[in-house]
């Protein structure tokens, strides 16, 4: 990435130079795919080439397996969204823990809240970051049926408490530009 972030929300400020392993999209979001740095699993997962960016992982929902996406972002409020490949045996009560808030989703139904980076996403929750690492963890419930599907998590800044530094430019046209090395 060249460090340029364009967003539809003029109040979003995200410094991307520290997020080398994280991808960015044209709408101001940052994401971690299950094949990227910042993604980890516990338990037994099966990886196939059928997901976004040619990979996806599945695990039985009742197996105790977890998938975690770890982001380090500046202080601010962020919207968290998830993408998964729809499958008939997707867990109907997959649990996403977003910075301490648990959201239950039906992974047998395609995410369809909005479209970005060539795929559909499901909005999970907003959270406030204090500028430290934030984990989003997928897990199942005891006795759950179906498979957890771990593919990608996307964050989008809603607000930020950071003021722009000398190497950042914020315009009223909702474009945030970071110039690396300046």
C-alpha positions in Angstrom: 0.0 0.0 0.0 1.2 3.5 -0.7 -0.2 4.8 2.6 -3.1 6.7 1.1 -6.5 6.2 2.8 -9.7 7.4 1.2 -12.8 7.2 3.3 -16.5 8.2 3.0 -16.3 9.5 6.6 -14.4 12.7 6.9 -13.8 12.3 10.6 -11.9 9.1 10.3 -8.2 9.2 10.9 -6.2 6.0 10.7 -2.4 5.9 10.5 -1.5 3.0 8.3 2.3 2.9 8.2 2.4 0.6 11.3 0.0 -1.8 9.7 2.2 -3.4 7.0 0.6 -6.8 7.3 -2.9 -5.3 7.0 -4.6 -4.7 3.7 -6.6 -1.5 2.9 -9.6 -1.1 0.6 -10.8 1.9 -1.4 -13.5 2.8 1.1 -11.2 3.5 4.1 -11.3 0.1 5.7 -8.4 -2.1 6.8 -8.7 -5.8 6.8 -6.9 -9.0 7.8 -7.6 -12.1 5.8 -7.2 -15.6 7.3 -4.0 -16.1 5.2 -2.4 -12.9 6.5 -0.2 -11.9 9.4 -2.4 -10.9 12.3 -4.5 -14.1 12.0 -4.1 -17.1 14.3 -6.1 -20.2 15.3 -6.3 -22.6 18.1 -7.8 -26.1 17.7 -8.3 -28.0 14.5 -9.1 -26.0 11.3 -9.3 -27.1 7.7 -8.0 -24.7 5.1 -9.4 -24.6 1.5 -8.9 -22.4 -1.5 -12.6 -21.4 -1.7 -12.6 -18.1 0.3 -11.7 -14.5 -0.2 -8.1 -14.1 -1.4 -8.2 -17.8 -2.3 -8.4 -19.2 1.3 -10.8 -19.9 4.1 -10.7 -22.0 7.2 -13.5 -24.1 8.8 -13.8 -25.9 12.1 -16.7 -27.8 13.8 -18.5 -25.1 15.9 -18.6 -27.3 19.0 -14.9 -28.2 18.9 -13.6 -25.5 21.1 -11.5 -24.1 18.2 -11.0 -20.4 17.9 -9.8 -18.0 15.2 -8.4 -14.6 16.1 -7.7 -11.5 14.0 -5.4 -9.0 15.8 -5.3 -5.3 14.8 -3.2 -2.5 16.2 -5.0 0.8 15.5 -4.8 4.3 16.8 -7.2 5.4 19.6 -10.7 5.9 18.2 -14.1 4.3 17.5 -14.2 1.6 14.8 -16.8 -0.4 13.0 -16.0 -4.2 12.8 -17.3 -6.3 9.9 -16.8 -10.0 9.0 -16.8 -11.9 5.7 -17.2 -15.6 5.4 -17.9 -18.0 2.6 -21.5 -19.2 2.8 -21.9 -22.9 3.2 -24.9 -25.0 4.0 -23.3 -26.4 7.2 -22.2 -23.0 8.5 -22.7 -22.5 12.2 -26.1 -20.9 12.9 -24.8 -19.4 16.1 -21.1 -18.5 15.5 -19.8 -16.2 18.2 -17.6 -13.2 17.3 -16.1 -11.5 20.3 -15.2 -7.9 19.4 -13.2 -6.2 22.2 -15.3 -7.8 24.9 -18.7 -7.7 23.2 -20.0 -11.0 21.8 -22.1 -11.0 18.6 -23.9 -14.2 17.4 -24.2 -14.6 13.6 -25.7 -17.3 11.3 -22.8 -18.4 9.0 -25.2 -20.5 6.9 -26.5 -17.2 5.5 -24.3 -14.9 3.3 -23.1 -11.6 4.8 -24.9 -8.8 3.1 -24.8 -5.6 5.0 -22.5 -3.8 2.5 -20.1 -4.5 -0.4 -16.4 -3.6 -0.4 -13.2 -5.0 -1.9 -15.2 -7.3 -4.2 -17.1 -9.1 -1.4 -20.1 -8.7 1.0 -19.5 -8.0 4.7 -21.6 -8.4 7.8 -21.4 -5.5 10.4 -20.7 -6.9 13.8 -20.2 -4.1 16.3 -18.5 -0.8 17.0 -15.7 -0.6 19.6 -13.5 2.0 21.1 -9.7 1.4 20.8 -7.3 3.0 23.3 -4.5 2.6 20.7 -3.5 -0.9 21.6 -3.9 -4.3 20.0 -7.5 -5.3 19.5 -8.6 -8.9 19.0 -11.7 -10.2 17.2 -12.2 -13.8 18.0 -14.5 -16.4 16.4 -15.7 -19.4 18.4 -18.6 -21.7 18.8 -20.9 -22.6 21.7 -21.0 -25.9 23.6 -23.3 -28.2 21.7 -23.3 -26.0 18.6 -24.1 -27.5 15.2 -22.3 -26.8 11.9 -18.9 -25.3 11.0 -17.3 -22.0 12.0 -16.1 -20.2 8.9 -13.0 -17.9 9.3 -12.2 -15.7 6.4 -11.7 -11.9 6.8 -12.3 -9.1 9.3 -12.5 -5.5 8.3 -12.2 -2.3 10.5 -13.4 1.1 9.5 -12.7 4.2 11.5 -15.8 6.0 12.8 -13.9 8.6 14.8 -10.4 9.1 16.1 -9.0 11.0 19.0 -5.7 11.6 17.2 -4.8 15.0 15.7 -3.0 14.8 12.3 0.7 14.9 12.6 3.0 17.0 10.3 3.2 14.2 7.8 -0.6 13.8 7.4 -2.9 15.8 5.3 -6.7 15.8 6.0 -8.9 17.6 3.5 -12.6 18.4 3.6 -13.0 16.1 0.5 -12.8 13.2 3.0 -9.3 12.0 1.8 -6.7 11.2 4.3 -3.1 10.9 3.0 -0.2 9.6 4.9 3.2 10.3 3.3 5.7 7.7 4.5 9.2 8.9 5.3 8.4 12.7 5.3 
